[in-house]
C-alpha cells in the first residue's frame, strides 16, 4: 500500500494532535496541593516554538496565535518524515 492508497483509505480518519508547550517536574505532594488558579512555570522560553505531536511522534514546530476569541496554532516547521530526503523526496 503506497501513500496515495493510505490517504484514500484513511484520509478522513480523525487523529488527536497534542501541543507540547513545556515540561515541569512536581512532587506528588505538590500535585495534591494544587489549587484552582495555580500558575505552573514550565521550562519553555517565551517566544520559542513549541512541539506538535501525533501519536507521540513530533510532527511540527508551531507558535500560538489568537484568532478572534480562540487560541490557535500556526505551523512554523514540519518535522522531516522518516525515509524522506531534505526536500521531502525519497
C-alpha positions, 0 to 999 in steps of 0.5 A: 500500500503506497501513500496515495492508497493510505490517504484514500483509505484513511484520509478522513480518519480523525487523529488527536494532535497534542501541543507540547508547550513545556515540561515541569517536574512536581512532587506528588505532594505538590500535585495534591496541593494544587489549587484552582488558579495555580500558575505552573512555570514550565521550562519553555522560553517565551517566544520559542516554538513549541512541539506538535505531536501525533501519536507521540511522534513530533510532527511540527514546530508551531507558535500560538496565535489568537484568532478572534476569541480562540487560541490557535496554532500556526505551523512554523516547521514540519518535522522531516518524515522518516525515509524522506530526503531534505526536500521531502523526496525519497 
